[in-house]
């Protein structure tokens, strides 16, 4: 089964967090996504919610 991309077509990097404002991946994760294994992608997915929560709590 293919792991879905978290991309939501809001491709803008936040200079403060270093994360995409749409999917909350790092630029390195975005660039490597198509080459990652399913297991590697599955490890990124749980991080995205944590990152979103962190960014949304910032003043």
C-alpha positions, 0 to 999 in steps of 0.5 A, a space after each residue: 500500500 502506498 503511503 499518501 503524501 501530506 502535501 495540501 498544496 500550501 507550499 510555503 516555508 516558515 523561516 522561523 520554524 523551518 517547516 512548510 506552512 501547509 504540511 509541516 514537513 522540513 524541506 529535506 523531508 519534502 525533497 526526499 519524500 518520493 525516494 522514502 520507503 513506506 516505513 520512512 514515510 510512516 515515521 514522518 506522519 506522526 511528527 506532523 501533528 506534533 509540529 503543527 501543534 507546536 507552531 500553532 502554540 507559538 506567540 
